[in-house]
Amino acid sequence: MGAKSTVTTMRRAWLIVGLLAAVLIPIPPAAAHICAIPAHFTLDEDVVLNIAVAAEDKPIRAVDISLPAGFALKNATGFLGFTATRHGQHVHFEGGEIATYDCQSFSLSGRATRTGKLVVHIVTTADDGTKTHYDDLRSGSQFPAQVIYVTAGRAPAHSTSRSVKPELQLGVVLAAGLALFALARSRRRNERLPVEPKG
């Protein structure tokens, strides 16, 4: 009876650990490395648009950014070896490299000339020539376009969110597993203790 109870307890413990892992450590899709964050600007004010570009399973060697007509571009700046070449509302960056599963920022200064929703299209070129288009406006897309919201008055404050680091998530799961394992061992030890005969 004691052995059966211990096995049942251990099975329950590992089931709980598995459920905790599934809840606390979500597994992202293979190509869901998203860096784009919507920007909020005020009409006719000098601004700097910082666009974060993602690399997936291949290093990125070139980035092309196409700006909408409602954004008057003044200057484009690349970082970490990337240099910019401008052709009207189109900017080509090359000379650097975005490492796999990393993000790199590119700065575009200018001003918004009309209110509403502006869409920036991005195309990345990997070291093997593979091109990825970030131009999807659907919610939750793996390849979203960069969106700019322009208002006539003061731009709304950016909303912030906090996420739990993967290391902390894993620590919580391991701690829960160890606690359940210790509980199971304690119960098994108590079951093995000899029962003293009653006086």
N, C-alpha and C positions, 0 to 999 in steps of 0.2 A: 504493500500500500504506500509505504514511504517513497520507494523508487518511482512509482507511477506519479505521485504528487510532485516530485522534483522535476520529472520530465515535463509535466504539464506546465509547471511554473516557468521553466526555461523556455519553452515554446512561446508562452505568452510574453516573456521578456523580449525575445528576439522579434516577435511580431510588433511590439510597441516600438522597438528601435527602428525597424523597417519603416513603420508609418511616420515616425519623426523625421527620418532621412528624406522620405518622399515629400513631406511638407516643407521642411526647412532648407533643403538643397534642391531647388528646381533645376532640371537639366535643360539648358537653352538649345534651340534648334541649331543644326550644324552651321547655318549661314545667317545667324541672327545677331551678328555683331553690329549694333547700331550706336552711332555717335551723335546723330543729328538732334538738335534741340531747337524748337521754334524760337524765333527772335521777335521782340516787341519794340517798335520804334515809334517816334513821333514825326509827323509830317514836317518836311523841310528843315530838319535839324541835322547837323553834321554828326555822323555815327560811324562806328566801326563794326562791321559784320564779321564775327569770327565763326568760320565754318569748320567743323570737325569731320574729318574724312576717315573712314575705317578701312582696314585691310583685312581680308578673310584668310584663307589658307595659303595665299601667295603674296609675296612682297609687292608693294605698289611703287612703280617708278614714275608715273605721270598722272596728273589730275587736271581735268577740264571742268571749269565752272562757268555756266551760262546764266547771266543775270537777267531778270525781267526788265521790261521797259520802264517800270515804275521805280527803278532804283538807279540813280545817277552815280555811276562809279567814278571815283577820283584817283584812287591808288590801290594797288594790290601788293601784298607782302607775303613771301614764303619764308619758312623757317627750316632749320636743320638741313641746309643744302639745297632746298627747293628755290628756284628763281621763277619769276613771273614774266610772261609775255602776253600783252594785251592786244586784242583785236575787237574794238568796239565794246560790246557787252559780254564778250567772251574772254576768259583768262585761262591760259595754259601754264601749268606748273610742272617743272621737271628739274632733274639734277640731284634730287635727294631720294630717299627711300622710306616708305612706311613699312615697318616690320610686320610680319604676320600677326593677326589678332591684336593690332595696336591701332591707336587713333593719332592723327596729326592735324593740327590747326592751321588754317590759312585765313589771313586777315584782309578784308576788303573795306576800304573807307569810302564814304560817299554820303548820300542823303536820299531818303524816300521822297518821291515827287507826287505820289497819289496814295490815298487811303485804301484800306481793304487788305486782302490776302495776296501776297506776292509769292511766287514759287521760283526757287532756284534749282536748276538741274545740274547734277554732278555726274561725271563719268570718270571712272578710275581705270588705269591701264596697268596690269600686272607685269612682272618681269618676263613672262612668257607670251605677252601680247593679249592676254584675255582682258576684255573690257566688261566692266560692271556699271550699269546705269542706275543711279539713284534718282528716280523721278516718279515714284509711286506715291499717290496721295491717300491711299486707303489706310484706315486706322490699323495699327499693328503690323504694317508691312515690314518685311525684312530689308527692303531697299527703299527707304523713304526719301522723298525730296526735302530739301531745306525750305522751310516755310517762314515767311516774314509777315507779321501782322502790324499794320500801320494805322495809327489813330490820329485824329486831328488835334486832340488834347494831349495831356500827359500820358506817356506810355505806362501801362500797368506793370506793377512789380512782378518780377519773375517768381513763379511758384517753386518751392523747394520741396524735395522729398528725401527721405533718409532710407538707406538700404543697409541690411545687415551684411557684414563682410563674410565671404565664404569660410574663412578661417574660424570665425566666431560660430557660424552655423555648424560646422563640423565639430567644434569643441562642445557645443550643446548636445549634439547627438551622441558623441563619445561619452560625455559625462552621464547622460541618461542611461546608456548601455552599461557602463560600469556600475552605476547605482543598482540597476536591476539585477546584474550578475551577482553583486555582493549580497543582495537580498535573497537570491536563490541559494547561494552558498550557505548563508546563515540558516535558512530553513532546513537545508540538507544536513547541516551540522547538528541542529537541534533534534532532528529525527533520529540521528545515530547515537545520541546520548543514552546510556543505560538507564532504565527505569528502576529506581530504588524500590524495593519491596516495602509495602506498608507495614508499619509496626504491628 
